[in-house]
Amino acid sequence: MQRTIVPMFIETQETIRGNDKMQVNRRQALIGAAAAVGVTALAGGRARAAEPIRIGAILPLSGTAELVGNKQKLGIEIARDQINAAGGVLGRPLEIVFRDDKGDPNVTVAAARELTSSGVNLIIGASLSALNIALIGVIQSLNGVMMTPSSPLDPLTHELFNRNFFRLADNNFMRCRGLARVMAERFPDVTVWGGLISDFSVGHDSWKEFTAGLREFYPRYAKRDVTILDVTTAKFGTTDYKTQIFRVLQSPAQGVLNVTIGADMITLWKQAKTLGLSDKLQVVADAGGELDLPVILGKDMPKQLWSNLHWFFGNPNGNAVNKALVAEIEKRTGDKNPSSLIGPAHGAVLAYAAAITLANGTATPAIIEALEKVKVETAKGTIIFRPEDHQQIGPVNILGSVPTPTGHQFKDYVEVPGAEIVEPATPGVPIKL
């Protein structure tokens, strides 16, 4: 019996570098999984009869970051089920072995040791930057491969580079430069910029990367010079932002970069609305809130809020993978506005499936080599891993939202080609800001 599903095309790539430009020569392979429409795959009977291929997933399924882990778990489960319904990989079903790291680096490392000692050498995770730093230090000695679906921390593919680590997410440099480019293109008259950031390393790095992008892109796209004000900082866990808000209110800032997250972010921008800052600013470029900020603030959000996202479910350019994923999320949860964390986690399973197919197995050296070559159609779009540092290169998703009398509206969506804004590969060396 045969069934028509949403299959996946995988293309290998051979990269030729010169002056930081890439040329890609492709040859196609095909596996049954969730990707482009129109190919028939064997039904799942044969896959169920064979020994499963096991992939580990180390996620924060409890604790303070459980919302992150459980959203990613949903994307992983959907990809697994879609692939298995299409006949599996190499005629075998995929089995995902989940482990809860509770957001604790020590638990993350212990889970990786347990998985690899039981023969599960391919791991999706970790989710958070601190956990990735811990895991990246041991993954090679465990003869495993790890793939983060969410951590944007720049050092992971620079000074902390490890050949057994892959990032299926945009790094912070790409996210901030993408935002800066969209601001120059969409808001050419907003030429005075400030920032509201939490006082931690990612906040300061984001500010440097964003403002460097403003200085580059405003002359190019807006044909205007840009003025950069001193950044305004607050300690993580601040509950009263009046001092920071009044400082920006009294400045000539027309736009600001937000790099606050979680409860801090919501507290800041609720107070900003009450004190008049949200109405003063022409636009807020958000590098910390994903979809949470516009959804939670609703009608109390700034006049224009543009956020960089790991994935946008409503992508008007969406491919068959995206459409199938969104439909399945709604079927399982009823959620019509799903988290941006789901898409990359779903894509991590597709990437491993592609590599297993190309490698004809799961041996660590062969999977690393295969991941450096595959080109995978994910819900976000077509992605590759840059062979030099294993950074994902694909479309950077940026979404504009506006307030409405009853809530919010997703107004506009932009894809910035990642290859046009990614930094040069410098594995083992810090990124130059």
C-alpha distance (Angstrom), angle and dihedral (degrees) to the residues before:
residue distance angle dihedral
M1 . . .
Q2 3.77 . .
R3 3.77 132.0 .
T4 3.79 131.9 -166.8
I5 3.78 112.4 -126.5
V6 3.77 139.0 161.7
P7 3.86 98.5 -80.0
M8 3.79 128.3 -165.8
F9 3.78 129.6 -121.3
I10 3.76 115.0 -154.8
E11 3.76 122.2 -166.7
T12 3.76 125.9 -166.9
Q13 3.76 118.4 -137.9
E14 3.76 134.5 -150.7
T15 3.75 109.6 -160.7
I16 3.78 123.7 -148.6
R17 3.79 113.7 -169.2
G18 3.77 129.2 -155.3
N19 3.78 127.5 147.7
D20 3.82 88.6 -8.4
K21 3.82 92.3 -62.7
M22 3.78 124.1 125.9
Q23 3.74 132.1 -145.6
V24 3.78 115.5 -168.4
N25 3.79 125.3 -154.4
R26 3.79 112.1 -166.6
R27 3.74 141.0 -157.8
Q28 3.76 120.2 179.9
A29 3.78 131.9 -127.6
L30 3.77 126.3 177.0
I31 3.79 132.7 -141.4
G32 3.80 131.7 170.4
A33 3.83 107.1 -105.4
A34 3.77 139.7 106.7
A35 3.79 110.6 -57.0
A36 3.86 136.3 87.6
V37 3.78 124.9 14.1
G38 3.77 127.0 -111.6
V39 3.80 111.0 49.8
T40 3.79 124.6 105.9
A41 3.80 119.1 -137.2
L42 3.78 132.7 -171.9
A43 3.78 115.9 -88.8
G44 3.79 118.5 -104.0
G45 3.81 98.4 -97.4
R46 3.78 96.4 93.3
A47 3.81 92.6 45.0
R48 3.81 92.3 51.8
A49 3.80 91.8 52.2
A50 3.81 93.8 55.0
E51 3.79 129.0 76.2
P52 3.83 108.8 -87.1
I53 3.77 125.5 -111.9
R54 3.80 105.8 -126.0
I55 3.81 123.7 -145.0
G56 3.79 121.6 -178.0
A57 3.80 124.6 -135.3
I58 3.80 118.2 -164.8
L59 3.80 107.9 -168.8
P60 3.82 138.7 153.6
L61 3.80 97.3 -103.3
S62 3.81 93.4 162.2
G63 3.78 135.6 24.4
T64 3.79 129.4 45.2
A65 3.83 94.8 -31.9
E66 3.80 97.6 43.6
L67 3.81 92.7 117.2
V68 3.81 88.5 61.6
G69 3.78 94.4 48.7
N70 3.78 97.1 44.3
K71 3.82 93.0 49.7
Q72 3.79 89.0 51.6
K73 3.80 91.0 45.9
L74 3.80 89.3 58.2
G75 3.81 92.5 53.7
I76 3.81 91.4 47.9
E77 3.80 92.7 49.6
I78 3.79 92.9 49.5
A79 3.82 92.1 50.7
R80 3.80 90.9 48.2
D81 3.79 92.1 50.7
Q82 3.80 93.7 46.1
I83 3.79 92.2 50.4
N84 3.79 93.4 46.3
A85 3.80 91.7 47.9
A86 3.79 87.2 55.2
G87 3.81 94.2 53.1
G88 3.79 102.4 -82.2
V89 3.79 126.4 -108.0
L90 3.79 119.9 -49.9
G91 3.81 86.2 -6.3
R92 3.82 91.7 -58.8
P93 3.82 129.5 106.9
L94 3.77 122.0 -115.0
E95 3.78 118.1 -119.4
I96 3.80 119.6 -166.2
V97 3.80 115.3 -150.3
F98 3.82 106.2 -156.8
R99 3.79 123.6 -156.5
D100 3.81 125.9 -175.8
D101 3.81 112.1 -135.6
K102 3.85 92.0 -178.7
G103 3.82 88.0 -141.1
D104 3.82 89.6 -71.3
P105 3.85 118.7 130.1
N106 3.81 92.2 -149.0
V107 3.79 91.6 53.7
T108 3.81 89.7 46.8
V109 3.79 92.2 56.0
A110 3.82 92.4 43.8
A111 3.81 90.3 51.9
A112 3.81 91.1 50.8
R113 3.80 91.1 50.6
E114 3.80 91.0 50.0
L115 3.80 93.9 47.4
T116 3.79 96.5 46.8
S117 3.81 92.5 45.0
S118 3.82 87.6 56.3
G119 3.81 92.3 51.7
V120 3.83 99.2 -96.1
N121 3.80 100.9 127.5
L122 3.83 100.0 159.4
I123 3.80 112.9 77.8
I124 3.79 133.7 -176.4
G125 3.81 106.7 -151.9
A126 2.82 173.5 -11.6
S127 3.81 102.6 -162.5
L128 3.80 102.2 -165.0
S129 3.79 129.2 56.6
A130 3.82 97.1 -121.3
L131 3.80 90.4 50.7
N132 3.80 91.6 49.7
I133 3.80 91.0 51.5
A134 3.81 89.1 54.9
L135 3.80 95.2 44.5
I136 3.79 96.8 43.7
G137 3.80 88.6 60.4
V138 3.81 93.4 62.6
I139 3.80 107.3 24.7
Q140 3.79 95.1 92.5
S141 3.81 93.1 51.2
L142 3.82 87.8 51.2
N143 3.82 90.6 53.0
G144 3.81 89.4 -125.8
V145 3.79 137.3 131.0
M146 3.81 121.7 -132.6
M147 3.80 129.2 -165.6
T148 3.80 121.6 -171.5
P149 3.80 114.6 -152.0
S150 3.80 95.6 -166.1
S151 3.80 120.3 15.9
P152 3.84 110.7 111.0
L153 3.83 96.2 -178.0
D154 3.81 106.4 140.6
P155 3.84 98.6 -144.5
L156 3.82 92.1 63.3
T157 3.80 90.4 78.0
H158 3.80 95.5 29.5
E159 3.82 125.5 39.8
L160 3.83 91.9 3.3
F161 3.81 94.1 45.5
N162 3.79 114.7 151.6
R163 3.79 121.7 176.9
N164 3.82 90.1 -135.1
F165 3.83 92.0 60.2
F166 3.82 126.7 84.8
R167 3.80 128.7 -178.9
L168 3.81 116.3 -145.8
A169 3.81 92.5 -174.0
D170 3.79 138.1 69.8
N171 3.77 112.1 -90.2
N172 3.79 121.6 -125.3
F173 3.79 92.9 -100.8
M174 3.81 91.8 57.3
R175 3.80 93.8 43.6
C176 3.80 94.4 51.5
R177 3.79 95.6 42.1
G178 3.80 89.8 48.2
L179 3.79 89.8 54.7
A180 3.81 91.7 47.8
R181 3.79 91.9 51.0
V182 3.81 92.7 50.2
M183 3.81 90.7 48.8
A184 3.80 90.5 53.9
E185 3.80 91.8 47.1
R186 3.81 98.6 43.4
F187 3.82 102.4 29.9
P188 3.82 106.9 36.0
D189 3.83 91.9 156.3
V190 3.82 94.2 54.3
T191 3.78 96.5 88.1
V192 3.82 103.0 148.9
W193 3.81 113.0 75.9
G194 3.79 134.5 -174.6
G195 3.78 132.8 171.6
L196 3.81 139.8 -134.9
I197 3.79 109.6 -160.6
S198 3.77 140.3 160.4
D199 3.79 111.0 -110.9
F200 3.79 99.3 -109.3
S201 3.79 133.7 105.9
V202 3.82 97.2 -95.7
G203 3.81 90.0 50.9
H204 3.79 93.0 52.6
D205 3.80 93.3 43.0
S206 3.81 90.4 49.6
W207 3.80 90.8 52.1
K208 3.81 91.7 50.9
E209 3.81 92.5 47.5
F210 3.80 94.3 45.3
T211 3.81 95.3 47.6
A212 3.80 91.9 45.4
G213 3.79 86.4 53.9
L214 3.81 91.9 49.1
R215 3.81 90.7 53.2
E216 3.79 90.4 50.2
F217 3.81 101.2 40.8
Y218 3.82 104.1 38.5
P219 3.82 93.9 63.8
R220 3.81 89.7 43.7
Y221 3.81 101.4 45.7
A222 3.83 106.6 15.6
K223 3.81 95.6 34.4
R224 3.80 86.3 -136.3
D225 3.78 136.3 110.0
V226 3.77 117.7 -118.6
T227 3.81 131.3 -138.2
I228 3.80 117.7 -142.0
L229 3.82 117.3 -158.0
D230 3.79 126.3 -158.6
V231 3.78 111.8 -78.3
T232 3.82 119.6 -111.0
T233 3.80 115.3 -134.9
A234 3.79 136.8 -167.9
K235 3.77 131.1 -172.8
F236 3.78 115.7 -103.7
G237 3.80 108.5 -95.9
T238 3.81 95.6 32.8
T239 3.81 112.4 157.9
D240 3.82 100.2 -175.5
Y241 3.80 116.7 51.3
K242 3.83 98.5 172.2
T243 3.80 93.3 114.9
Q244 3.81 92.9 51.3
I245 3.80 93.5 42.7
F246 3.81 94.4 50.2
R247 3.79 90.2 48.1
V248 3.80 91.1 57.5
L249 3.83 91.9 40.5
Q250 3.79 90.0 56.8
S251 3.81 92.4 47.9
P252 3.83 126.6 82.6
A253 3.83 90.9 -114.8
Q254 3.81 113.8 145.3
G255 3.80 93.9 178.7
V256 3.80 135.7 18.8
L257 3.77 138.1 -161.8
N258 3.81 114.6 -128.2
V259 3.79 117.5 -149.6
T260 3.77 100.9 163.9
I261 3.79 121.1 114.1
G262 3.78 142.1 -160.8
A263 3.79 118.8 -10.1
D264 3.82 91.5 -7.2
M265 3.80 90.7 58.4
I266 3.81 94.5 49.3
T267 3.82 92.7 46.3
L268 3.81 91.9 49.3
W269 3.78 97.1 49.6
K270 3.80 95.7 42.3
Q271 3.80 87.9 54.7
A272 3.81 90.3 43.9
K273 3.81 89.6 58.2
T274 3.80 92.9 48.4
L275 3.82 92.9 48.9
G276 3.81 95.5 45.1
L277 3.79 101.2 -108.7
S278 3.81 95.5 116.7
D279 3.80 90.4 55.1
K280 3.83 93.2 46.5
L281 3.79 96.6 53.6
Q282 3.79 120.1 81.1
V283 3.81 93.2 -152.4
V284 3.80 141.9 -3.3
A285 3.81 118.9 -148.7
D286 3.79 106.1 -152.8
A287 3.80 120.6 -154.5
G288 3.79 96.7 165.3
G289 3.78 113.4 41.0
E290 3.80 107.8 58.2
L291 3.85 107.0 -173.6
D292 3.81 94.0 -28.4
L293 3.81 96.5 80.9
P294 3.83 99.6 56.5
V295 3.81 93.1 37.4
I296 3.81 94.8 50.2
L297 3.82 97.6 39.4
G298 3.80 95.0 43.2
K299 3.81 111.3 164.5
D300 3.82 89.9 3.9
M301 3.80 93.8 64.4
P302 3.84 123.5 110.2
K303 3.81 119.4 -82.5
Q304 3.81 91.3 -99.0
L305 3.79 123.6 14.6
W306 3.80 120.0 -177.5
S307 3.80 117.1 -172.5
N308 3.78 132.7 -174.1
L309 3.80 110.9 -131.6
H310 3.77 137.0 -162.7
W311 3.83 86.1 -137.9
F312 3.81 137.3 -13.7
F313 3.78 117.3 -142.4
G314 3.82 92.6 -157.6
N315 3.79 96.0 54.9
P316 3.83 104.0 154.1
N317 3.81 88.1 -152.1
G318 3.80 89.7 53.0
N319 3.78 118.0 151.7
A320 3.78 127.9 -144.7
V321 3.81 91.6 -86.1
N322 3.79 90.5 57.3
K323 3.80 93.8 46.6
A324 3.80 92.9 48.9
L325 3.81 92.2 47.5
V326 3.81 94.2 48.7
A327 3.81 91.5 47.9
E328 3.80 91.8 50.2
I329 3.81 93.2 47.8
E330 3.79 90.7 53.4
K331 3.80 91.0 45.8
R332 3.81 92.5 52.8
T333 3.80 101.0 36.6
G334 3.80 108.9 13.6
D335 3.81 87.8 -125.3
K336 3.82 112.4 145.0
N337 3.83 93.6 179.0
P338 3.81 103.0 47.0
S339 3.79 125.6 -171.0
S340 3.79 118.8 -88.8
L341 3.82 88.0 -128.7
I342 3.80 92.6 71.4
G343 3.81 98.5 67.7
P344 3.83 100.3 58.7
A345 3.81 92.3 44.5
H346 3.81 88.4 53.1
G347 3.82 88.1 48.1
A348 3.81 92.6 52.4
V349 3.80 90.2 63.5
L350 3.81 90.4 48.3
A351 3.81 90.8 50.2
Y352 3.79 93.0 51.2
A353 3.81 90.5 46.3
A354 3.79 89.6 52.6
A355 3.80 92.3 48.9
I356 3.82 93.1 47.0
T357 3.79 89.6 52.0
L358 3.79 93.3 49.0
A359 3.83 92.8 43.8
N360 3.82 92.1 43.3
G361 3.79 88.4 -135.2
T362 3.78 145.5 22.2
A363 3.81 104.0 -92.2
T364 3.80 108.9 141.1
P365 3.85 99.3 -125.8
A366 3.81 91.6 47.6
I367 3.83 92.8 47.4
I368 3.80 91.9 50.6
E369 3.78 90.6 50.9
A370 3.81 91.5 46.0
L371 3.82 94.0 49.4
E372 3.80 88.4 53.4
K373 3.81 88.6 57.7
V374 3.80 108.7 35.8
K375 3.76 125.6 99.2
V376 3.81 109.6 -157.2
E377 3.78 132.5 -164.7
T378 3.81 106.5 -137.2
A379 3.80 133.0 171.3
K380 3.79 88.1 -94.9
G381 3.79 92.7 51.7
T382 3.78 136.1 -94.9
I383 3.80 114.0 -22.9
I384 3.78 138.5 -179.1
F385 3.78 132.5 -175.1
R386 3.79 112.1 -121.3
P387 3.82 103.1 -120.7
E388 3.80 95.1 -141.1
D389 3.81 96.7 59.7
H390 3.84 107.1 -0.2
Q391 3.79 93.6 -116.2
Q392 3.80 113.5 154.6
I393 3.79 113.3 -115.3
G394 3.79 115.3 -161.2
P395 3.80 141.2 107.6
V396 3.82 115.7 -37.8
N397 3.82 108.0 -137.3
I398 3.82 118.7 -140.4
L399 3.80 123.8 176.0
G400 3.79 130.3 -164.3
S401 3.82 119.4 -150.4
V402 3.81 133.4 -176.4
P403 3.81 133.0 -168.1
T404 3.79 121.7 -105.5
P405 3.82 129.4 -166.6
T406 3.79 89.4 -98.3
G407 3.80 103.4 31.3
H408 3.80 135.2 -53.8
Q409 3.78 139.8 -39.6
F410 3.79 128.5 -148.1
K411 3.80 96.6 -130.7
D412 3.77 108.8 177.2
Y413 3.77 141.2 1.0
V414 3.79 129.8 -152.7
E415 3.78 131.7 -172.3
V416 3.79 114.9 -156.4
P417 3.82 112.3 -163.5
G418 3.77 105.4 -114.8
A419 3.80 93.0 -145.3
E420 3.82 89.1 63.2
I421 3.82 96.0 55.4
V422 3.80 106.0 27.8
E423 3.79 118.5 115.2
P424 3.82 122.0 -117.0
A425 3.79 114.2 -84.2
T426 3.80 111.8 -101.5
P427 3.82 106.1 165.9
G428 3.79 110.2 -167.8
V429 3.82 92.8 13.9
P430 3.83 127.1 89.2
I431 3.78 117.2 -105.1
K432 3.79 114.2 -99.2
L433 3.81 109.6 -123.5
